[in-house]
Amino acid sequence: MIRIFKKNEIHKNKIRMKIVLKTTIIVILCNIAALSMAQETVTAHIFDAETRKPIDLVAVVSSVNHTITNREGGFIVRVASNDNLQLHHISYYPQNIPIGQLGDTIFLQPRVIELAELVVMPRESIVRKLTEVWYRYYNLLRNRRDRDFPVQTFYYRQLTQNNDVYVEFIEAFFTSPTSVRVRELYLQEGRFARANRYGTKEAPNFQFTNYFIFSHISPFSLDNARIRDGVNPFLVRDFERYYDINIARIISPNSDGEVIVYQFIPFQEMISEDAIMLSGQLYVRTRDLAIVRAEILASDVGVRGFPNVTNETHHFTITYREGVRVYPIVESVRAESVITFLWQGESPQQVRVSSLLYAVDHPIETQRRARNLRQSDNLLNIVARSRHNQEFWDDNPFIKRTAIEQRVLNDFNRAGYFGTMNLNE
């Protein structure tokens, strides 16, 4: 009887364990299903409440992920149920919108307050304050190498237009350690397309093989200005020798979020013949002397191999967000270039190249081994020779394009321009 009792108990325990195991699995599957159902993708467009113009580079943050708006003010972001969407831009008051109240259109109120015409700050005071900013970054960055900084994943998109014809499209994902510039890029995934009509009389053969290198530009440098040695940033050790500086405006004055916008204009008499001097604006937060944004203009840089260039301008906008251990982290780099040149002695031709590099919060899933890119590498050739993974690019949640970019992409896809190709042919 004792033996039979034990056997019955063992049998009952096995049954109970199976029931518990099945119940646990069901609960886990239900939780996973509920979690999947609780997340959704939302889209909207953000506009200036006064001008009704779209606002790009607005940080859009949910509890699931983070993104920024494109040039049309549009964004796509994943959210959880009962989530709140946080919107941040240096020149606008932030908003916190419950998902249930989110519409197709969002308006942000500008918080830029112009200085009164009679308010003038002595140049000595401006130089003294910016010197404090330089020393803050000097102490953060000196004796540190790229590998000492946090690694960020970036999406990159570049579109080339010859006159009125779109001729090139490139997009890629990189990883890079980042501080006040993006460099030491590691290519994870990329694809490149060139229209068959590229190189015709209507769309002359003009390209940037390493346009992404403009992301290396920084408003800050540890060194003195090297007038004859490449691009000269705003803030160098002796910046006051090379730039006329004034305050353009103040954002959110007398508050914890106050930002002073400094205007940099190079002294013409200090510029050597082959110097590349920048002009533009530097946004500095008052409370911690952090650079939060830089708007940069470079002109007459010179394009190798094209001596007939008559005019060129390069506009850059770099935005920053708080980093790990107080290091600044590049959030996005937008570049727009317009180059006018004479083609075979005929009427002027114009090339317009636009690119956007922005950080994504989560590493991408790819089977490829990341490749370290050197400054001397031809990015277009490297991407063009790589295997084209169409499935990776379809409906990728980290990619945002304007309507024009999407139209060009669709046209190139239909024409079969993406895929393996040799640019040297």
N, C-alpha and C positions, 0 to 999 in steps of 0.2 A: 504493500500500500504506500509506503514511503517513497519507493522508487517511482511508482505511477504518479504520485503527487508532484514529485520533482519534474518529471517529464511534462506534465500538464502545465506547470508554472513556466518552464522554459519555453514551451510552445506559445503560451499566452504572452510572454515577454517579447518573443520574436514578432508576434502579430502587432503588439503595441508599438514596437520600434519601427515597423514598416509604416504604420499609420502616422506616427510622428514624422518620419522621413518624408512621406508623401505630402503631409500637410505643410512641412517646412518648404519643400520645393514649390508647392502651389503658392504659398505666401510670397516667396522670393520672385516667382514669375509674375504674380499679380503686382508686386511692387515695381518690378522693372517695367511692366506694361503701363502702370499708372504714371511712372516717371516719364516714359516716352510720350504718353498722351498729354502729360502736363506741360511739355515744352512745345513751342510753336515758333514759326518764323513770321516776323512782322516787317513791314516796309512803310516808309513815309518820306516826305520831302520837307526840308527846313528852310524857312525864308526869313529875311529881315522884316521886322514888323513895320518899319517906316518906309523903306524903299521897295519892299515886296520883291527884292532880288534874292536868288538862292544863295545859301551860305555853304561854302565847302569847308572841309577840315574841322567840322564839329565832332567832338568826341561823343559817341553814343555808347553808354555802358548799361548792361543788364546784369542780372545775377549769373547768367550763363556765359556770355562772352562780351567782346568789346569791338567796336568798329569806328570808322569815321565816314563822313558824308563825302560824296563826289562833287564835281563842279556844278552839277545841277541840284545840289542839296539833298540828293537821295541817299538812302541807306537801307540795308537789309541786315537784320540782327535776330538771333535766336533769343527767346525769352521763356521764362517759366510762368505758369499760371499765377495770377495775383502778384506779378512782378511789377517793379517800378523802373521806368526808363530814365536814366540820368543823362542830361545834355550839358556839355561844357564847351565853351569857346572863349578865348581870351578877351574878345571885344563885346561879349553879350552876357547878360545875366543868365545864370544857370537855371535849368528847369528840371523838375522831378515829376514825371508823368506816369500815373498808374496805367497799366496796359489796357484796362477796361475803358479808359477815357482817351486812348490814342486814336487820332484821326489820320486821314491821309496827308494833311498839311499841318505843320507846326510853325509858329511864328516866335522868334526870339527878339527880345527887346535889347537894343544896343545900349551899352553902358560906357561908351566913349564920351568923355567930356573934354572939349577943347580948352586950352589955356586962354585966359583973357589976353587981349592984344598987348596990354601994358605990363603984363607979368614977364619979367626977364630975369633969368638966372645967370650970374657971372660964369664965364667959361671956366674959371679956376675951380668953382664949386662942382661943375659938371665933370671936369677931369678928375677931381678928387674922388667923387662918388664912383666913377667908372674904374678908377684905379683900385678901389676896394673890390669891385666885381672881378677884376683881373686877378687879384691876389687870392680871392676865394677859389677861383677855378685853378689857379696855379697850385694851391695847396691840395686840391682834390686830385689833380692829374699828374703832378710831377712824380718821376721815378716809377710810374706805373705803365705797364704794357697793355696791349689790347686784350690779352687773355685774362687780365685782372678784372675786366668789366663784365657785366651780365650779358649773356648771349640772347639775342632777340631774333625772331623769325619775321621776315619782311616779304611782302608781295611787291613786285615791280612790274610796271606796264609802260610801254613806250610806243608812240604812234608818230609816224613820219608822213608829212604831206609836202609834195612838190607842186608848187602853184596851187591848183584846186583839186589835185589828184592825191588820194591816199595811197601810198605805195609800200609802206612797211608797218608791220605790227609785231611787237615782241612782248611777251610776258613771262615772268619767272618768279620763283620763290628762292630766297636766300636766307641764310643765317649769318649773323655777324655780331661780334662783341661791339657794344655801342656806348659812347659817352657823348661828346658834343659833335661827333661826326660818325658816319657809317663807313667803315673800311674793313679790310680783311674779310671780304665777302666769300661765302661758300655757297655755290650753286647747288640747289637740290632738284628742282624741276624747272624746265624752261621750254618754250617753243617760239618759233620765229616764222614769219610769212612775208614773202615779197611778191608783189604783183608782177605778172608777166610783162606788163607795159612799162615796168621800171627801166629807166635808161633811155627812153625815147626822147625825141625832141620836145614833146609836151611835158615830160617828166624827167629831166636830166639826171644823170647818175651822180648823186650826191648823198653820202651817208655818214652817220656817226657810228663807228665800230665800237666805241667805248663810251657812249653817252652816259651810262650809269656811273661813270667815274665822278660826275658832278655831285653825286651824293657825298663825296669825300670833303666837299667844301664845308668849312666851319667858320662861324663868326668869331672864334677864339683861337689863339695860338700861344704856346708857352714862350715862343722866341720873339726876338726883335723882328721888325718888318724887313724882309729881304726883297728890296724893291726890284731887283733884277732876277728874282728866282720864283716865278710862278705867282699864284694868287695870294694876295695880301689880305688877311682877315681884318675885321674892325678892331678887335681887342688884341693887341700885341703889347709887348712890354713898354714900348715908347709910342703908343698910338697917337698921342696928342701932336707928334711931329708931322704926321701925315694926313690927319683928318680935321676938318672943321666940324665941330659937334654942337648940336643944340637939342633942346627938348621939343619934340613935335607935338606931343599931347600926353595927357595923364588919363589912365583908365581906372575907374573906381577910386577916386582920390579920397584920402583920409579914411581908408578902410583897410581891413586885414588883407584884402586882395588887391591892393593898389599896385598898378604897374606903370612905370615911366617908360615912354617910348622915345629913345634917343635917335636923332637923325645924324648920319655920317655922310660927309661929302669930302672927297679927297682934295687936298691942296694941289692944284695943277702944277705949281712950281716945284713940288717935291716928287713928281712922277717922272721917271726916266722913260726913255723911248719905248723900251720893251716891257714895261711894268704892266701888271694886271691888277688894277686897284678896284676895289668894290665900293659901291655906294648903297645906301638904303637905311633901314631902320632896325634897331635892336630893342626888344621888349624885355625889361628887367623888373622883376617883382621886388618891391621895396623891402618887405619884411625879412627876406633871406638872401637878397641879392642874386636870385636865380634867373638865368636867361630862360625865358619861356617861349620866345618866338624870334625869328630873324627873317626880315624881308630884304633880299639882296638883288642888286642889279650890277651886271658886268657887261661891258661893251668893248668892241674892238679887240677881242681876244685873239683873233687870227686863226684860220682853219688851214692846216697843212695840206698842201697839194692843190689848193684853190687860190691862186694869186689874184684872181679877178673879183674877190669879195669886196663889195662896195659898202656894205653896212651889216652890222650884226648886233644883236642884243640878247642877253641871257637873264631871265628872271628866275629867282629861286625863293621859295618859302620853306623854312624849316621850323617845325613845331616840336616842343619837348614836353615830356611828362616826368613826374617824379620817378627816380630810379631806386635801385637797391642801395642801401648804405649811403644815401644822399647823393649818389652819382646821378647826373642828368642822363636821361635816355631819349634818343631821337624817336619821335613818334611818326613823323612823316617828312618827306622831302618832295616838294613839287618843283619841277623845272619846265620852263617854257623858253624856247629859243627861236628867233626869227633871223634868217640869214639871207641877204640879197646879194646876188652875184651876176656877172655877165657870162652868158653861155655862148661860146663860140663867136664872141663879138656882136651878138644880136641883142635883142631887148632884155632887160633885167629879168632874172628868174628868182623865185623866192622859195626857200625851204623852211618849213615850220616843224619843229620837233617838240613834242610834249611828253613828259614822263611824270609818273607818280610812284614813289616808294613809300609804303606805310607798314607799320608794325601790326602783326596779328598776335593775339594773346596765346594761341595754342600752336605747338609744333605741328606741321603737316605730316600726313602719313604717306610715305613714299618708300619704294624698295631700292631706290638708287643710293649710291654712296655719294655724299656731298663732295664737290670738287672745289678746291681753293683757287680763287681767281687772282691773278697778279695784275698789276696796272698795265703791263705790256700785253696782256691777253686780248684777243679779238673776241669780245663777248658774243657778237652775232654769229661768228663761225662756230663757236663752241655750242651755242644753243641750237643752231641749224643742223649740226651733225648729230645731235642727241636724238634718241628714239622718241617719237611723238606719241604720247599717251593721251588719246582723246578722252577716254573715260575719266581721267584725273581732272581735266579742265571742265567737263560738263557739270553744270550746277554746283560749282565749288562755292561753299558758303563764305569763304574769306575774300572773294573777288567782287569788286563793285566797279561798274562801268557806266559811263554816260550813254545816252541814247545814240549819239554819233559813234562812239567806240563800239557799242554793241552792233550797230548796223554794219560798220566796216568789218568787224569780226565775222558776222554772218555771211557777208559777201565773200570774204576770203575763204571761209569754210566751204561754201558752195562751189567755189572755183578750184578747190583742192590745193591752195597755196601753202597750207601747213604741212609739215613733214620733213623728212631728211632731204637736205640739199647742200650743194657745195657753192659757197659764195665766190670761190676763186675761178669758177668756170666762166 
